Amino acid sequence: MKRSTADDSQRSEGGTIPGSGGLPAFVLSGPAPSLIPVLIAVPHAGRAYTGPLLDRMRNPGYASLRLEDRYADRLGEGLARATGATLLTAMAPRAMIDLNRAPDDVDWEMFGERSTADVGSYTPGQRARSGLGLIPRRLPGIGELWKRRHNREELEQRIAGIHEPYHARLADTLEALRRRWGAALLVDLHSMPPLPARGRQPGPEFVIGDRFGAACHGRLVGAAFSFFEECGRIAAHNRPYAGGYVLERHAAPMRGLHAMQVEIDRSSYLDSQLAEPGEGLAAMVRLLAELVERLAAEVAVLAQAGGAPGWAEAAE
């Protein structure tokens, strides 16, 4: 890890993107010690595409745009500055490996294999079968993403260089926040295409996912929906996005480790082509910063109510 020498801040780089000449797979930044018990993670906005990856893609420009949570990292950076939250940003693109998928959620037909003894499962999971497994295979309206098959060595390099260190760093950072504050919240930040209207009501601008109550204390979810209602913004709960592998792996509410996936309509902060930052980006950062501050206060209340040993340290 490469760390800054500043006493009141931290910035570390971790993992390695295979074939990039040593580019880091992710960056962690934030005040040291932490100012609030919140970790913001942005797993799908990475844009560090390597030449070999782009050469293998059938339509790299359009496909990468569709796969990315386009410029969600800009939202995360603005949120971290405004609130003092810790920020974990993936630099590796989702086209290379999806950090919100289990390491065994692999479509082995992409590798010309039916099974594996060392990595993955004999039968790909539902997401892999739909085309969006650990390495995405296809997208609606585009079809197959790749010109040719991948090989096992590439998969193993991506898991070892990107997936494993990212999740290890996420777990360590979340646990450090829990120790300091007594409880911690992971906000897994994503963006989504505009959702269809529901009758006369516009489609939701936000979707809060908590794996149907398994990943997050209900007090935090209630606070999020109360906030959006007060702001006159439409939000949905778990549908169509309930949260994926990140929440499944890292959430442990009974131990004070809460996790919430937040999906944001791309049209609210990107331009009309959903390709570049738009006029709404600054306003969206301000809105989300208010949300994060409210959630941080609720996490602190949960920590106090639970009598967690870390609270006294953070309160001093």
N, C-alpha and C positions, 0 to 999 in steps of 0.2 A: 504494500500500500504506500502511496505517496501522500504525505500529509503536509498541510500548510504549517508555518511556524507561528501564526498568529495565536495569541493566548485566548482570545474570545471567539474564535471560529474554527471550524474544521472543514477540510475539503480532502477527500480521499478518492483515489481511482482504484478500481478493482477489476479482476478478470481480464481476459484478452480476447479480442475478436480474431478468430483464425483467418489468416490471409490478409490481414490489414497492416502488417508491419509493426504490430505492437499497440494498436489503439485499445484503450480500455473498454471493457464491456459495460461499465456503469460508473457513475459518479455519485458520491455521497457528500452532502454539504449541510451546514447549519451551525448555529451557535454552540459553543462548548463552555460551560454546561448548557443543556437544553433549556429553552425558555418556556415551552409548553409541552405537554405529554402527547404530542401528535407527530407521527411520521407520515409524510406524503410520498407515495411511490408512483412513478410513471413508467410502466413497463412496456408500452406499445408505441412510443413516439420516437424511437431511435432511427437515425438517418445515416448511420455510418456504413453505407453500402460498399462492399468490396467489388473490384472489377470482375472476379470470377463469378460472384453471385449475380451481378447484373447481366453478364454474358449468358448465364444459364436461364434467365427468366424470359418468357415468351414476349411479354409486353411490360418491361420494367417500369416505365414511367407511370402508366395507368394502374398497374397492379400494386405497385408500392404505395401509391396515393390511397388506394382503397384499403390496403392492409393497415396502414399507419393510423394511430390516433393523432391525426395531423396537428402538430404544434401544441399538443397537450403539455409538452415540456415547458412551453412558454407560460402556460397557466400555472404550472407547478412552481416555476421560478418566481413568478409574481406573488403567488401565495406565500411562499417561504419568506420572501423579503418583507411582506406586509405583516406576517403573524409571528415570525420567529420559529416556525416549524422546521423540523429536520426534513431534508429532501433527498430522495433516492431516485435517480434518473437513469434509465437504461439507454445506452448509446447504441447497442447492437439492434439492428432492425428486426421487426417481427418476422419478416420474410426469411431471415436466417434461423431464428428459433423463437418460439412463443413462450415467454416467461410466465404466462398465465395458464399453462398446460403442464400436466404431470409428465415426468421424463419417460414414462412408458406409454404415453398416449400417441403412439406412432403408427402411421399407415405403412406397413412393411412392403406393400406393393411399390411404393416409391423407391425402394431399394432392391427390387427384384427378389425379395425374400418373403417367406411365409411365416417365419418365426425367428427368434433370437434367443441365445442362451445367456448372453451377458447384459444386454440393454433392452429394456422394454418388455412387452407382453406378447403372448402368442396371438391374441385377438385385439385389434385396435379398438379404442374406446369410441363412444358415440361421436365425440367431436372430431376425431381422426377420420371416421367414416364419412362425416359430413364435409370433409375437406379442410377443416381447421384444427388439425392436431398440432403436435409439438413443432413440426415443420409444415406450414400450410401447403395444401396441394391444389386447391381450386377455390374460385370465388364465383358467386352468382353473377351472370352477365359477362363473365370473362372466361370461365372454364378452367382448364388446366393451366397452372402457372409456370410449369417448367418444360424445357425443351428435351431434357433427358433425365435419367434416373440419378439419384444421389447414391453415395456409397457409405458403408458402415463407418469407416474411419472419419468421414466428415461429421457424421452425427455424434460420434464419441468426442471429437474435438469441441464441438459446439456445447455439448452438455458439460464437459470438464472446464472449458474456458469461459462460458457465459452463464449457463443455467445454475450450476452448483454454487459458484461463488456469489452470484446475485442473491440467491435465496439464503445462503449462509450469512451474508452481510445484512440482509433484511431482518433475519431472525435475531442476530446479535444486537442490532440497533434497537429493535422493538423491545427486546429484553432489557437493554440498558435504560430505556425510557421507563419501563415498568419499575425497575429497581429504584430509580430516582424519584418517581412520582407516586408509586403505589399502584398505578394502572396506566395503560397506554392505549392509544387508538391509531390504527393504520388506516389511512384514507388512500385506497387504491384508485388512482385517478385515470379515467378513460374518457374517450369521446365516441359519439355514435352518430350515424346518419339520422336526418330528421325522421321522426316516427309519424305514422299516419294519424289523422284526426279520429276521434272517437265520437261519432255522431256529429253534433254541433260543437263539441269541445275540441280545441286544437290538440295535437299530439303532445305528450309530455316533453318538457325541455330538459328534465333531469330524471334519471332512474337511480334509486337507492337500492343497492343489493346487499343483503345480509345472510344469504343462503337460508332464507325462510326462518330467520330467528336464531340460527345456529352460530353465527359469527360475531354477534354484537349484542350488547345489552339493549333492551327495548327502550330504555330511557334515551339513549343516543339517537336511535332511529326516530323516536317521537320528537326529539329536539330538532332534527333535520327537517321533518315534515312541517312542524310548527313554523320554523323559519321560512320555508318556501311559501307557506300559506300567507304569512304576514307580508311577504314581499309580492304577493300576487302572482307567483310563478307556479306552473303546473309540474308536479313531480309524481312519478309512479314508484311502486314498491315491488321489486324482484321480477317484474315482467316488463320487457322480455329479458332482462339481465339480472340474474340473482347473485352473480359472483362466481368465480372459477377456482382454479387451483391455488391461487395466492391466498384467498380467504380460507379455503379448506386446509391448507398447510399451516398457516400462521395464526389463525384465530383460536383463542382459548379463553373465552369470557370468564370461566370459573377461576382462572388464574390471573385475571385482570388484563388479559391481552385481547382487545376488541379490534375488529376489522370491518370496514364498510367499503363497498365499491360504489363509486360515484361516476355515473355516465352523464356526459354533457352533450347536448345537441350541437354539432359542429357549426350549424348555420348561425348560432348565436355569437360566435367569436371569430369565424373565418369569413372570407369574402364570398361572393355569390357563386364562385366555382368550387368552393370548399377546398381551396388549394393553398391560400396564403392568409396570413393574419388579417383580420378585418377590423372595422371601426369598433366592433363590440368587444374586442379583447380586453381592453383596460377596464371596462365596466364589469365584465365577467369576473376578472380578478378581484375587483372590489367586493362583488357579491359573495364570491366563494370565501374571501378572507373573513367576512362577517360570519359566514357559516362555520368556518374552522374555529374561530375564536369562541363561538357559542359551544361548539362541541368540546373544545378543550376545557371550558369551564365545567361542563357536565362530567367529563372524565375525572376532573379533580374532585367533584362531589362524590362520585362513585368510589374513588380511592379513600376519601375520608370516611365514608359510610362503612367501608369494608375494614377500616382499621389497619390498612396495609402499612408495613414497616417503612416503605420508601417515602411516605408522605412527609414525615418530619424533615428529611434531608432536603426535599424540594422546597419546603415552605420556609426554610431558614433564610 
